[in-house]
Amino acid sequence: MTHPIRRRLDAGDDPQAAERGLASLVLTVVELLRELMERQALRRVEEGTVTDEQAERLGYTLMRLDERMNELVEAFGLEREDLNLDLGPLGTLLPKE
Amino acid sequence: MAALLVRRAGGLTSAARDRDRTELPPGFPAERVALVDLLDRVLAEGVVVTGEITLSIADVDLVTVSLRALLASVGTLNRQEGR
């Protein structure tokens, strides 16, 4: 389930909602970069241009980042799906689960 | 570690298979790719962005920005140098 951009900028009168809106914007950017790096790391591993040890550390670090993102999302009362933007005709920011 | 990467690889292929079924305006490709996947492909090839911006007020040029940027993944750059 994705939401239009307009919705996440609409904070309303509730300070909690404003905090959530800001957090979701920041976390969306972080999540985009994290997923992009994950894909690039996967390419490097498939190409074999990283050592086994580097691949191990890449995988472990990306996994920890993923777990950390779950914690952050929960701390702000959001869902992982909230970090996916519907860009209209451009599709979505992140692939749907 | 391997499990994570294999899982992601599986996720990518299944994402490509499960195309969004929503109606698209004519002229748009039927394939819907998430922006993050598009960026991944663009970086894998590498792109050059050029731009020339001049800010002026009342016909007086005040600020000029001349941009020529190369965006590519490090792996792609290393391959190009190896040639």
Backbone of each chain as nested JSON, in Angstrom:
{
  "chains": [
    {"id": "A", "residues": [
      {"number": 1, "name": "MET", "atoms": {"N": [0.849, -1.192, 0.0], "CA": [0.0, 0.0, 0.0], "C": [0.882, 1.238, 0.0]}},
      {"number": 2, "name": "THR", "atoms": {"N": [0.754, 2.074, -1.015], "CA": [1.573, 3.277, -1.086], "C": [0.672, 4.501, -1.029]}},
      {"number": 3, "name": "HIS", "atoms": {"N": [1.26, 5.607, -0.644], "CA": [0.495, 6.831, -0.492], "C": [1.048, 7.905, -1.412]}},
      {"number": 4, "name": "PRO", "atoms": {"N": [0.191, 8.822, -1.861], "CA": [0.687, 9.936, -2.648], "C": [1.596, 10.82, -1.803]}},
      {"number": 5, "name": "ILE", "atoms": {"N": [2.495, 11.559, -2.463], "CA": [3.435, 12.415, -1.751], "C": [2.697, 13.437, -0.886]}},
      {"number": 6, "name": "ARG", "atoms": {"N": [1.629, 13.972, -1.446], "CA": [0.911, 15.056, -0.768], "C": [0.546, 14.678, 0.661]}},
      {"number": 7, "name": "ARG", "atoms": {"N": [0.213, 13.398, 0.884], "CA": [-0.247, 12.985, 2.189], "C": [0.839, 13.076, 3.241]}},
      {"number": 8, "name": "ARG", "atoms": {"N": [2.075, 12.783, 2.865], "CA": [3.106, 12.773, 3.883], "C": [3.576, 14.181, 4.238]}},
      {"number": 9, "name": "LEU", "atoms": {"N": [3.199, 15.185, 3.464], "CA": [3.578, 16.547, 3.813], "C": [2.483, 17.22, 4.635]}},
      {"number": 10, "name": "ASP", "atoms": {"N": [1.328, 16.572, 4.723], "CA": [0.197, 17.143, 5.425], "C": [0.291, 16.773, 6.897]}},
      {"number": 11, "name": "ALA", "atoms": {"N": [0.854, 17.663, 7.705], "CA": [1.079, 17.349, 9.113], "C": [-0.156, 17.617, 9.963]}},
      {"number": 12, "name": "GLY", "atoms": {"N": [-0.982, 18.542, 9.557], "CA": [-2.165, 18.864, 10.351], "C": [-1.8, 19.608, 11.629]}},
      {"number": 13, "name": "ASP", "atoms": {"N": [-2.667, 19.544, 12.645], "CA": [-2.433, 20.279, 13.894], "C": [-1.697, 19.439, 14.925]}},
      {"number": 14, "name": "ASP", "atoms": {"N": [-1.654, 18.145, 14.705], "CA": [-1.104, 17.225, 15.679], "C": [0.426, 17.234, 15.608]}},
      {"number": 15, "name": "PRO", "atoms": {"N": [1.131, 17.623, 16.722], "CA": [2.598, 17.629, 16.698], "C": [3.161, 16.235, 16.434]}},
      {"number": 16, "name": "GLN", "atoms": {"N": [2.491, 15.207, 16.945], "CA": [2.917, 13.825, 16.708], "C": [2.895, 13.502, 15.221]}},
      {"number": 17, "name": "ALA", "atoms": {"N": [1.849, 14.003, 14.563], "CA": [1.723, 13.742, 13.126], "C": [2.836, 14.455, 12.365]}},
      {"number": 18, "name": "ALA", "atoms": {"N": [3.189, 15.665, 12.819], "CA": [4.267, 16.402, 12.175], "C": [5.577, 15.636, 12.303]}},
      {"number": 19, "name": "GLU", "atoms": {"N": [5.824, 15.105, 13.497], "CA": [7.046, 14.339, 13.733], "C": [7.077, 13.097, 12.853]}},
      {"number": 20, "name": "ARG", "atoms": {"N": [5.915, 12.433, 12.79], "CA": [5.827, 11.224, 11.964], "C": [6.061, 11.56, 10.499]}},
      {"number": 21, "name": "GLY", "atoms": {"N": [5.473, 12.703, 10.061], "CA": [5.62, 13.093, 8.658], "C": [7.07, 13.355, 8.301]}},
      {"number": 22, "name": "LEU", "atoms": {"N": [7.761, 14.08, 9.197], "CA": [9.173, 14.395, 8.961], "C": [10.009, 13.126, 8.973]}},
      {"number": 23, "name": "ALA", "atoms": {"N": [9.747, 12.26, 9.977], "CA": [10.502, 11.016, 10.087], "C": [10.314, 10.165, 8.839]}},
      {"number": 24, "name": "SER", "atoms": {"N": [9.088, 10.097, 8.334], "CA": [8.849, 9.242, 7.167], "C": [9.555, 9.799, 5.941]}},
      {"number": 25, "name": "LEU", "atoms": {"N": [9.63, 11.142, 5.827], "CA": [10.349, 11.733, 4.7], "C": [11.836, 11.383, 4.755]}},
      {"number": 26, "name": "VAL", "atoms": {"N": [12.441, 11.582, 5.95], "CA": [13.875, 11.319, 6.102], "C": [14.16, 9.836, 5.899]}},
      {"number": 27, "name": "LEU", "atoms": {"N": [13.339, 8.99, 6.536], "CA": [13.568, 7.547, 6.444], "C": [13.356, 7.046, 5.018]}},
      {"number": 28, "name": "THR", "atoms": {"N": [12.467, 7.712, 4.266], "CA": [12.25, 7.317, 2.876], "C": [13.523, 7.518, 2.059]}},
      {"number": 29, "name": "VAL", "atoms": {"N": [14.187, 8.662, 2.278], "CA": [15.436, 8.929, 1.553], "C": [16.503, 7.915, 1.962]}},
      {"number": 30, "name": "VAL", "atoms": {"N": [16.604, 7.664, 3.278], "CA": [17.6, 6.71, 3.768], "C": [17.332, 5.321, 3.187]}},
      {"number": 31, "name": "GLU", "atoms": {"N": [16.055, 4.934, 3.162], "CA": [15.692, 3.609, 2.662], "C": [16.008, 3.48, 1.166]}},
      {"number": 32, "name": "LEU", "atoms": {"N": [15.778, 4.562, 0.406], "CA": [16.097, 4.544, -1.025], "C": [17.587, 4.287, -1.216]}},
      {"number": 33, "name": "LEU", "atoms": {"N": [18.425, 5.012, -0.46], "CA": [19.874, 4.85, -0.587], "C": [20.304, 3.458, -0.135]}},
      {"number": 34, "name": "ARG", "atoms": {"N": [19.674, 2.966, 0.935], "CA": [20.031, 1.641, 1.442], "C": [19.719, 0.564, 0.409]}},
      {"number": 35, "name": "GLU", "atoms": {"N": [18.532, 0.654, -0.186], "CA": [18.154, -0.357, -1.181], "C": [19.021, -0.252, -2.435]}},
      {"number": 36, "name": "LEU", "atoms": {"N": [19.385, 0.996, -2.79], "CA": [20.248, 1.191, -3.957], "C": [21.612, 0.549, -3.711]}},
      {"number": 37, "name": "MET", "atoms": {"N": [22.159, 0.778, -2.52], "CA": [23.468, 0.201, -2.191], "C": [23.383, -1.321, -2.127]}},
      {"number": 38, "name": "GLU", "atoms": {"N": [22.249, -1.819, -1.652], "CA": [22.058, -3.267, -1.591], "C": [22.136, -3.876, -2.995]}},
      {"number": 39, "name": "ARG", "atoms": {"N": [21.477, -3.211, -3.959], "CA": [21.488, -3.714, -5.332], "C": [22.888, -3.632, -5.944]}},
      {"number": 40, "name": "GLN", "atoms": {"N": [23.57, -2.514, -5.671], "CA": [24.922, -2.362, -6.201], "C": [25.863, -3.401, -5.585]}},
      {"number": 41, "name": "ALA", "atoms": {"N": [25.679, -3.664, -4.288], "CA": [26.501, -4.667, -3.617], "C": [26.261, -6.038, -4.239]}},
      {"number": 42, "name": "LEU", "atoms": {"N": [24.996, -6.321, -4.536], "CA": [24.637, -7.603, -5.147], "C": [25.316, -7.746, -6.514]}},
      {"number": 43, "name": "ARG", "atoms": {"N": [25.33, -6.654, -7.282], "CA": [26.019, -6.675, -8.579], "C": [27.496, -7.014, -8.413]}},
      {"number": 44, "name": "ARG", "atoms": {"N": [28.126, -6.35, -7.424], "CA": [29.555, -6.571, -7.207], "C": [29.833, -8.025, -6.821]}},
      {"number": 45, "name": "VAL", "atoms": {"N": [28.968, -8.574, -5.972], "CA": [29.158, -9.962, -5.545], "C": [28.979, -10.896, -6.741]}},
      {"number": 46, "name": "GLU", "atoms": {"N": [27.979, -10.615, -7.587], "CA": [27.739, -11.455, -8.759], "C": [28.897, -11.358, -9.751]}},
      {"number": 47, "name": "GLU", "atoms": {"N": [29.477, -10.139, -9.881], "CA": [30.618, -9.95, -10.777], "C": [31.872, -10.618, -10.234]}},
      {"number": 48, "name": "GLY", "atoms": {"N": [31.894, -10.821, -8.932], "CA": [33.071, -11.404, -8.302], "C": [34.204, -10.422, -8.129]}},
      {"number": 49, "name": "THR", "atoms": {"N": [33.879, -9.114, -8.046], "CA": [34.931, -8.109, -7.885], "C": [35.132, -7.731, -6.415]}},
      {"number": 50, "name": "VAL", "atoms": {"N": [34.508, -8.473, -5.513], "CA": [34.782, -8.282, -4.091], "C": [35.252, -9.62, -3.53]}},
      {"number": 51, "name": "THR", "atoms": {"N": [36.104, -9.553, -2.507], "CA": [36.591, -10.786, -1.889], "C": [35.469, -11.416, -1.072]}},
      {"number": 52, "name": "ASP", "atoms": {"N": [35.66, -12.683, -0.74], "CA": [34.648, -13.378, 0.061], "C": [34.426, -12.661, 1.383]}},
      {"number": 53, "name": "GLU", "atoms": {"N": [35.536, -12.17, 1.968], "CA": [35.418, -11.482, 3.257], "C": [34.624, -10.187, 3.099]}},
      {"number": 54, "name": "GLN", "atoms": {"N": [34.894, -9.454, 2.022], "CA": [34.156, -8.216, 1.77], "C": [32.672, -8.51, 1.554]}},
      {"number": 55, "name": "ALA", "atoms": {"N": [32.387, -9.573, 0.79], "CA": [31.001, -9.951, 0.529], "C": [30.292, -10.291, 1.83]}},
      {"number": 56, "name": "GLU", "atoms": {"N": [31.012, -10.992, 2.694], "CA": [30.472, -11.366, 4.005], "C": [30.111, -10.115, 4.803]}},
      {"number": 57, "name": "ARG", "atoms": {"N": [31.047, -9.155, 4.836], "CA": [30.826, -7.933, 5.621], "C": [29.721, -7.084, 5.005]}},
      {"number": 58, "name": "LEU", "atoms": {"N": [29.679, -7.023, 3.665], "CA": [28.613, -6.286, 2.98], "C": [27.25, -6.843, 3.366]}},
      {"number": 59, "name": "GLY", "atoms": {"N": [27.13, -8.169, 3.245], "CA": [25.852, -8.819, 3.538], "C": [25.428, -8.601, 4.978]}},
      {"number": 60, "name": "TYR", "atoms": {"N": [26.397, -8.746, 5.9], "CA": [26.092, -8.585, 7.317], "C": [25.652, -7.15, 7.61]}},
      {"number": 61, "name": "THR", "atoms": {"N": [26.412, -6.181, 7.048], "CA": [26.099, -4.774, 7.316], "C": [24.737, -4.388, 6.76]}},
      {"number": 62, "name": "LEU", "atoms": {"N": [24.452, -4.838, 5.532], "CA": [23.162, -4.516, 4.923], "C": [22.015, -5.139, 5.709]}},
      {"number": 63, "name": "MET", "atoms": {"N": [22.271, -6.344, 6.242], "CA": [21.244, -7.01, 7.035], "C": [20.984, -6.219, 8.32]}},
      {"number": 64, "name": "ARG", "atoms": {"N": [22.083, -5.752, 8.954], "CA": [21.933, -4.962, 10.191], "C": [21.188, -3.655, 9.899]}},
      {"number": 65, "name": "LEU", "atoms": {"N": [21.502, -3.016, 8.756], "CA": [20.825, -1.776, 8.388], "C": [19.331, -2.016, 8.205]}},
      {"number": 66, "name": "ASP", "atoms": {"N": [19.002, -3.164, 7.614], "CA": [17.603, -3.51, 7.397], "C": [16.882, -3.669, 8.732]}},
      {"number": 67, "name": "GLU", "atoms": {"N": [17.545, -4.363, 9.678], "CA": [16.949, -4.549, 11.011], "C": [16.774, -3.206, 11.716]}},
      {"number": 68, "name": "ARG", "atoms": {"N": [17.813, -2.368, 11.582], "CA": [17.788, -1.053, 12.233], "C": [16.639, -0.204, 11.664]}},
      {"number": 69, "name": "MET", "atoms": {"N": [16.411, -0.336, 10.37], "CA": [15.33, 0.418, 9.739], "C": [13.982, -0.025, 10.31]}},
      {"number": 70, "name": "ASN", "atoms": {"N": [13.836, -1.329, 10.541], "CA": [12.6, -1.827, 11.162], "C": [12.39, -1.197, 12.527]}},
      {"number": 71, "name": "GLU", "atoms": {"N": [13.477, -1.089, 13.313], "CA": [13.372, -0.496, 14.654], "C": [12.979, 0.973, 14.566]}},
      {"number": 72, "name": "LEU", "atoms": {"N": [13.622, 1.709, 13.649], "CA": [13.344, 3.143, 13.504], "C": [11.899, 3.373, 13.09]}},
      {"number": 73, "name": "VAL", "atoms": {"N": [11.446, 2.585, 12.123], "CA": [10.081, 2.715, 11.627], "C": [9.085, 2.483, 12.759]}},
      {"number": 74, "name": "GLU", "atoms": {"N": [9.376, 1.466, 13.574], "CA": [8.494, 1.149, 14.698], "C": [8.513, 2.26, 15.739]}},
      {"number": 75, "name": "ALA", "atoms": {"N": [9.711, 2.832, 15.983], "CA": [9.851, 3.889, 16.988], "C": [9.014, 5.114, 16.63]}},
      {"number": 76, "name": "PHE", "atoms": {"N": [8.842, 5.367, 15.344], "CA": [8.071, 6.53, 14.915], "C": [6.614, 6.173, 14.602]}},
      {"number": 77, "name": "GLY", "atoms": {"N": [6.225, 4.962, 14.921], "CA": [4.846, 4.553, 14.695], "C": [4.476, 4.447, 13.233]}},
      {"number": 78, "name": "LEU", "atoms": {"N": [5.46, 4.033, 12.415], "CA": [5.208, 3.908, 10.971], "C": [5.263, 2.443, 10.566]}},
      {"number": 79, "name": "GLU", "atoms": {"N": [4.93, 2.188, 9.303], "CA": [5.067, 0.859, 8.716], "C": [6.12, 0.953, 7.624]}},
      {"number": 80, "name": "ARG", "atoms": {"N": [6.722, -0.2, 7.276], "CA": [7.715, -0.181, 6.193], "C": [7.082, 0.303, 4.889]}},
      {"number": 81, "name": "GLU", "atoms": {"N": [5.8, -0.013, 4.689], "CA": [5.129, 0.407, 3.444], "C": [4.993, 1.924, 3.362]}},
      {"number": 82, "name": "ASP", "atoms": {"N": [5.021, 2.607, 4.526], "CA": [4.91, 4.076, 4.518], "C": [6.111, 4.724, 3.841]}},
      {"number": 83, "name": "LEU", "atoms": {"N": [7.228, 3.984, 3.726], "CA": [8.437, 4.549, 3.134], "C": [8.435, 4.425, 1.614]}},
      {"number": 84, "name": "ASN", "atoms": {"N": [7.384, 3.822, 1.072], "CA": [7.311, 3.677, -0.386], "C": [6.379, 4.744, -0.948]}},
      {"number": 85, "name": "LEU", "atoms": {"N": [6.909, 5.555, -1.855], "CA": [6.104, 6.623, -2.433], "C": [5.493, 6.176, -3.749]}},
      {"number": 86, "name": "ASP", "atoms": {"N": [4.257, 6.581, -3.972], "CA": [3.627, 6.356, -5.267], "C": [3.95, 7.56, -6.147]}},
      {"number": 87, "name": "LEU", "atoms": {"N": [4.756, 7.327, -7.172], "CA": [5.187, 8.431, -8.033], "C": [4.288, 8.579, -9.255]}},
      {"number": 88, "name": "GLY", "atoms": {"N": [3.077, 8.084, -9.151], "CA": [2.123, 8.213, -10.251], "C": [2.558, 7.407, -11.465]}},
      {"number": 89, "name": "PRO", "atoms": {"N": [2.629, 8.039, -12.64], "CA": [2.989, 7.294, -13.843], "C": [4.403, 6.728, -13.792]}},
      {"number": 90, "name": "LEU", "atoms": {"N": [5.241, 7.266, -12.908], "CA": [6.609, 6.753, -12.778], "C": [6.663, 5.451, -11.998]}},
      {"number": 91, "name": "GLY", "atoms": {"N": [5.532, 5.031, -11.454], "CA": [5.528, 3.815, -10.654], "C": [5.787, 4.127, -9.195]}},
      {"number": 92, "name": "THR", "atoms": {"N": [6.412, 3.204, -8.488], "CA": [6.688, 3.418, -7.072], "C": [8.176, 3.638, -6.866]}},
      {"number": 93, "name": "LEU", "atoms": {"N": [8.5, 4.186, -5.699], "CA": [9.909, 4.437, -5.376], "C": [10.637, 3.112, -5.172]}},
      {"number": 94, "name": "LEU", "atoms": {"N": [10.031, 2.229, -4.395], "CA": [10.625, 0.944, -4.073], "C": [9.706, -0.137, -4.621]}},
      {"number": 95, "name": "PRO", "atoms": {"N": [10.265, -1.331, -4.892], "CA": [9.38, -2.396, -5.377], "C": [8.371, -2.784, -4.31]}},
      {"number": 96, "name": "LYS", "atoms": {"N": [7.179, -3.192, -4.751], "CA": [6.162, -3.615, -3.782], "C": [6.53, -4.973, -3.239]}},
      {"number": 97, "name": "GLU", "atoms": {"N": [6.173, -5.179, -1.967], "CA": [6.506, -6.467, -1.329], "C": [5.788, -7.61, -2.011]}}
    ]},
    {"id": "B", "residues": [
      {"number": 1, "name": "MET", "atoms": {"N": [24.73, -14.335, 5.392], "CA": [25.005, -13.323, 4.381], "C": [24.491, -13.78, 3.024]}},
      {"number": 2, "name": "ALA", "atoms": {"N": [24.937, -14.989, 2.633], "CA": [24.524, -15.5, 1.323], "C": [23.001, -15.582, 1.235]}},
      {"number": 3, "name": "ALA", "atoms": {"N": [22.403, -15.977, 2.353], "CA": [20.945, -16.118, 2.367], "C": [20.285, -14.794, 2.033]}},
      {"number": 4, "name": "LEU", "atoms": {"N": [20.805, -13.72, 2.616], "CA": [20.227, -12.397, 2.384], "C": [20.308, -12.045, 0.904]}},
      {"number": 5, "name": "LEU", "atoms": {"N": [21.499, -12.229, 0.313], "CA": [21.696, -11.826, -1.073], "C": [20.851, -12.673, -2.019]}},
      {"number": 6, "name": "VAL", "atoms": {"N": [20.763, -13.954, -1.719], "CA": [19.959, -14.833, -2.576], "C": [18.487, -14.433, -2.483]}},
      {"number": 7, "name": "ARG", "atoms": {"N": [18.067, -14.087, -1.247], "CA": [16.686, -13.696, -1.06], "C": [16.381, -12.441, -1.875]}},
      {"number": 8, "name": "ARG", "atoms": {"N": [17.327, -11.489, -1.852], "CA": [17.104, -10.254, -2.598], "C": [17.039, -10.551, -4.097]}},
      {"number": 9, "name": "ALA", "atoms": {"N": [17.916, -11.452, -4.538], "CA": [17.925, -11.766, -5.965], "C": [16.575, -12.346, -6.362]}},
      {"number": 10, "name": "GLY", "atoms": {"N": [16.04, -13.232, -5.529], "CA": [14.729, -13.807, -5.804], "C": [13.649, -12.736, -5.821]}},
      {"number": 11, "name": "GLY", "atoms": {"N": [13.779, -11.797, -4.879], "CA": [12.812, -10.71, -4.783], "C": [12.774, -9.87, -6.038]}},
      {"number": 12, "name": "LEU", "atoms": {"N": [13.941, -9.657, -6.621], "CA": [14.014, -8.826, -7.817], "C": [13.285, -9.489, -8.981]}},
      {"number": 13, "name": "THR", "atoms": {"N": [13.549, -10.787, -9.164], "CA": [12.932, -11.451, -10.31], "C": [11.417, -11.524, -10.138]}},
      {"number": 14, "name": "SER", "atoms": {"N": [10.98, -11.806, -8.887], "CA": [9.533, -11.915, -8.697], "C": [8.88, -10.541, -8.848]}},
      {"number": 15, "name": "ALA", "atoms": {"N": [9.622, -9.471, -8.45], "CA": [9.084, -8.121, -8.618], "C": [8.907, -7.814, -10.102]}},
      {"number": 16, "name": "ALA", "atoms": {"N": [9.855, -8.279, -10.927], "CA": [9.756, -8.027, -12.358], "C": [8.593, -8.812, -12.959]}},
      {"number": 17, "name": "ARG", "atoms": {"N": [8.311, -9.985, -12.384], "CA": [7.241, -10.811, -12.923], "C": [5.87, -10.221, -12.584]}},
      {"number": 18, "name": "ASP", "atoms": {"N": [5.729, -9.797, -11.314], "CA": [4.427, -9.29, -10.875], "C": [4.251, -7.833, -11.299]}},
      {"number": 19, "name": "ARG", "atoms": {"N": [4.095, -7.601, -12.564], "CA": [3.906, -6.237, -13.063], "C": [2.63, -5.643, -12.491]}},
      {"number": 20, "name": "ASP", "atoms": {"N": [2.675, -4.363, -12.281], "CA": [1.478, -3.695, -11.786], "C": [0.418, -3.737, -12.887]}},
      {"number": 21, "name": "ARG", "atoms": {"N": [-0.778, -4.05, -12.473], "CA": [-1.838, -4.236, -13.475], "C": [-2.652, -2.964, -13.716]}},
      {"number": 22, "name": "THR", "atoms": {"N": [-2.329, -1.877, -13.005], "CA": [-3.128, -0.67, -13.16], "C": [-2.997, -0.119, -14.576]}},
      {"number": 23, "name": "GLU", "atoms": {"N": [-4.045, 0.564, -15.007], "CA": [-4.075, 1.125, -16.354], "C": [-3.072, 2.263, -16.471]}},
      {"number": 24, "name": "LEU", "atoms": {"N": [-2.339, 2.29, -17.562], "CA": [-1.37, 3.351, -17.805], "C": [-1.848, 4.206, -18.964]}},
      {"number": 25, "name": "PRO", "atoms": {"N": [-1.513, 5.51, -18.945], "CA": [-1.849, 6.331, -20.098], "C": [-1.101, 5.823, -21.328]}},
      {"number": 26, "name": "PRO", "atoms": {"N": [-1.653, 6.003, -22.53], "CA": [-0.954, 5.543, -23.726], "C": [0.411, 6.219, -23.835]}},
      {"number": 27, "name": "GLY", "atoms": {"N": [1.394, 5.505, -24.321], "CA": [2.728, 6.061, -24.463], "C": [3.662, 5.628, -23.358]}},
      {"number": 28, "name": "PHE", "atoms": {"N": [3.102, 5.14, -22.237], "CA": [3.96, 4.661, -21.168], "C": [4.21, 3.167, -21.368]}},
      {"number": 29, "name": "PRO", "atoms": {"N": [5.432, 2.73, -21.091], "CA": [5.71, 1.307, -21.249], "C": [4.884, 0.48, -20.28]}},
      {"number": 30, "name": "ALA", "atoms": {"N": [4.522, -0.737, -20.7], "CA": [3.679, -1.582, -19.867], "C": [4.442, -2.032, -18.621]}},
      {"number": 31, "name": "GLU", "atoms": {"N": [5.778, -2.117, -18.738], "CA": [6.57, -2.584, -17.615], "C": [6.698, -1.485, -16.569]}},
      {"number": 32, "name": "ARG", "atoms": {"N": [6.361, -1.806, -15.317], "CA": [6.507, -0.818, -14.252], "C": [7.694, -1.207, -13.389]}},
      {"number": 33, "name": "VAL", "atoms": {"N": [8.683, -0.328, -13.346], "CA": [9.896, -0.577, -12.588], "C": [9.954, 0.42, -11.453]}},
      {"number": 34, "name": "ALA", "atoms": {"N": [10.289, -0.07, -10.274], "CA": [10.443, 0.845, -9.137], "C": [11.626, 1.767, -9.396]}},
      {"number": 35, "name": "LEU", "atoms": {"N": [11.531, 2.996, -8.905], "CA": [12.572, 3.993, -9.168], "C": [13.939, 3.508, -8.698]}},
      {"number": 36, "name": "VAL", "atoms": {"N": [13.962, 2.793, -7.589], "CA": [15.245, 2.328, -7.05], "C": [15.911, 1.342, -8.022]}},
      {"number": 37, "name": "ASP", "atoms": {"N": [15.1, 0.527, -8.716], "CA": [15.65, -0.409, -9.697], "C": [16.152, 0.338, -10.925]}},
      {"number": 38, "name": "LEU", "atoms": {"N": [15.426, 1.402, -11.287], "CA": [15.836, 2.229, -12.419], "C": [17.192, 2.875, -12.125]}},
      {"number": 39, "name": "LEU", "atoms": {"N": [17.337, 3.443, -10.92], "CA": [18.598, 4.065, -10.518], "C": [19.727, 3.043, -10.536]}},
      {"number": 40, "name": "ASP", "atoms": {"N": [19.43, 1.845, -10.073], "CA": [20.43, 0.777, -10.043], "C": [20.953, 0.496, -11.443]}},
      {"number": 41, "name": "ARG", "atoms": {"N": [20.045, 0.43, -12.419], "CA": [20.446, 0.154, -13.802], "C": [21.222, 1.322, -14.394]}},
      {"number": 42, "name": "VAL", "atoms": {"N": [20.762, 2.538, -14.097], "CA": [21.445, 3.729, -14.62], "C": [22.878, 3.787, -14.1]}},
      {"number": 43, "name": "LEU", "atoms": {"N": [23.044, 3.516, -12.803], "CA": [24.384, 3.563, -12.206], "C": [25.273, 2.465, -12.772]}},
      {"number": 44, "name": "ALA", "atoms": {"N": [24.684, 1.32, -13.084], "CA": [25.466, 0.212, -13.618], "C": [26.049, 0.581, -14.98]}},
      {"number": 45, "name": "GLU", "atoms": {"N": [25.348, 1.433, -15.748], "CA": [25.847, 1.87, -17.046], "C": [26.692, 3.127, -16.899]}},
      {"number": 46, "name": "GLY", "atoms": {"N": [26.285, 4.021, -16.029], "CA": [26.968, 5.298, -15.848], "C": [26.343, 6.356, -16.738]}},
      {"number": 47, "name": "VAL", "atoms": {"N": [26.181, 7.564, -16.205], "CA": [25.614, 8.648, -17.0], "C": [26.428, 9.921, -16.79]}},
      {"number": 48, "name": "VAL", "atoms": {"N": [26.395, 10.791, -17.788], "CA": [26.999, 12.117, -17.662], "C": [25.869, 13.135, -17.669]}},
      {"number": 49, "name": "VAL", "atoms": {"N": [25.849, 13.994, -16.672], "CA": [24.843, 15.047, -16.587], "C": [25.538, 16.375, -16.843]}},
      {"number": 50, "name": "THR", "atoms": {"N": [25.06, 17.117, -17.825], "CA": [25.637, 18.437, -18.07], "C": [24.539, 19.483, -17.95]}},
      {"number": 51, "name": "GLY", "atoms": {"N": [24.93, 20.641, -17.492], "CA": [23.952, 21.711, -17.351], "C": [24.638, 23.058, -17.231]}},
      {"number": 52, "name": "GLU", "atoms": {"N": [23.916, 24.059, -17.657], "CA": [24.443, 25.425, -17.612], "C": [23.319, 26.312, -17.098]}},
      {"number": 53, "name": "ILE", "atoms": {"N": [23.513, 26.891, -15.931], "CA": [22.466, 27.732, -15.351], "C": [23.043, 29.111, -15.051]}},
      {"number": 54, "name": "THR", "atoms": {"N": [22.373, 30.137, -15.507], "CA": [22.785, 31.509, -15.177], "C": [21.609, 32.216, -14.517]}},
      {"number": 55, "name": "LEU", "atoms": {"N": [21.857, 32.71, -13.323], "CA": [20.832, 33.482, -12.619], "C": [21.071, 34.958, -12.89]}},
      {"number": 56, "name": "SER", "atoms": {"N": [20.055, 35.613, -13.373], "CA": [20.241, 37.034, -13.652], "C": [18.998, 37.804, -13.237]}},
      {"number": 57, "name": "ILE", "atoms": {"N": [19.221, 39.037, -12.834], "CA": [18.12, 39.935, -12.477], "C": [18.255, 41.199, -13.306]}},
      {"number": 58, "name": "ALA", "atoms": {"N": [17.193, 41.62, -13.906], "CA": [17.17, 42.837, -14.722], "C": [18.293, 42.809, -15.766]}},
      {"number": 59, "name": "ASP", "atoms": {"N": [18.412, 41.655, -16.443], "CA": [19.409, 41.482, -17.503], "C": [20.85, 41.577, -17.024]}},
      {"number": 60, "name": "VAL", "atoms": {"N": [21.061, 41.498, -15.696], "CA": [22.432, 41.468, -15.182], "C": [22.713, 40.046, -14.706]}},
      {"number": 61, "name": "ASP", "atoms": {"N": [23.707, 39.406, -15.334], "CA": [24.065, 38.055, -14.923], "C": [24.766, 38.1, -13.578]}},
      {"number": 62, "name": "LEU", "atoms": {"N": [24.26, 37.341, -12.61], "CA": [24.815, 37.4, -11.254], "C": [25.526, 36.108, -10.855]}},
      {"number": 63, "name": "VAL", "atoms": {"N": [24.894, 34.998, -11.105], "CA": [25.475, 33.721, -10.686], "C": [25.434, 32.762, -11.856]}},
      {"number": 64, "name": "THR", "atoms": {"N": [26.549, 32.058, -12.072], "CA": [26.521, 31.044, -13.118], "C": [26.943, 29.694, -12.539]}},
      {"number": 65, "name": "VAL", "atoms": {"N": [26.217, 28.676, -12.911], "CA": [26.542, 27.31, -12.488], "C": [26.794, 26.502, -13.742]}},
      {"number": 66, "name": "SER", "atoms": {"N": [28.013, 26.007, -13.879], "CA": [28.358, 25.164, -15.026], "C": [28.655, 23.769, -14.503]}},
      {"number": 67, "name": "LEU", "atoms": {"N": [27.856, 22.812, -14.956], "CA": [27.904, 21.484, -14.343], "C": [28.224, 20.426, -15.392]}},
      {"number": 68, "name": "ARG", "atoms": {"N": [29.144, 19.568, -15.058], "CA": [29.39, 18.382, -15.876], "C": [29.716, 17.256, -14.915]}},
      {"number": 69, "name": "ALA", "atoms": {"N": [28.745, 16.426, -14.643], "CA": [28.906, 15.415, -13.604], "C": [28.832, 14.013, -14.198]}},
      {"number": 70, "name": "LEU", "atoms": {"N": [29.714, 13.15, -13.709], "CA": [29.688, 11.744, -14.096], "C": [29.168, 10.934, -12.918]}},
      {"number": 71, "name": "LEU", "atoms": {"N": [28.07, 10.224, -13.142], "CA": [27.491, 9.388, -12.099], "C": [27.579, 7.937, -12.539]}},
      {"number": 72, "name": "ALA", "atoms": {"N": [28.278, 7.134, -11.767], "CA": [28.383, 5.72, -12.101], "C": [28.772, 4.941, -10.858]}},
      {"number": 73, "name": "SER", "atoms": {"N": [28.489, 3.66, -10.878], "CA": [28.931, 2.826, -9.769], "C": [30.434, 2.626, -9.89]}},
      {"number": 74, "name": "VAL", "atoms": {"N": [31.089, 2.412, -8.755], "CA": [32.546, 2.271, -8.73], "C": [32.966, 1.062, -9.567]}},
      {"number": 75, "name": "GLY", "atoms": {"N": [32.175, 0.01, -9.527], "CA": [32.489, -1.181, -10.311], "C": [32.552, -0.879, -11.8]}},
      {"number": 76, "name": "THR", "atoms": {"N": [31.598, -0.068, -12.267], "CA": [31.575, 0.301, -13.691], "C": [32.79, 1.146, -14.054]}},
      {"number": 77, "name": "LEU", "atoms": {"N": [33.13, 2.099, -13.204], "CA": [34.293, 2.957, -13.465], "C": [35.569, 2.119, -13.54]}},
      {"number": 78, "name": "ASN", "atoms": {"N": [35.724, 1.189, -12.604], "CA": [36.921, 0.349, -12.593], "C": [37.019, -0.489, -13.864]}},
      {"number": 79, "name": "ARG", "atoms": {"N": [35.867, -0.981, -14.345], "CA": [35.868, -1.772, -15.575], "C": [36.317, -0.93, -16.758]}},
      {"number": 80, "name": "GLN", "atoms": {"N": [35.818, 0.327, -16.809], "CA": [36.174, 1.209, -17.92], "C": [37.676, 1.484, -17.937]}},
      {"number": 81, "name": "GLU", "atoms": {"N": [38.257, 1.698, -16.73], "CA": [39.691, 1.984, -16.652], "C": [40.512, 0.784, -17.077]}},
      {"number": 82, "name": "GLY", "atoms": {"N": [39.998, -0.397, -16.809], "CA": [40.728, -1.623, -17.142], "C": [40.862, -1.842, -18.636]}},
      {"number": 83, "name": "ARG", "atoms": {"N": [40.028, -1.185, -19.427], "CA": [40.045, -1.401, -20.872], "C": [41.235, -0.758, -21.562]}}
    ]}
  ]
}
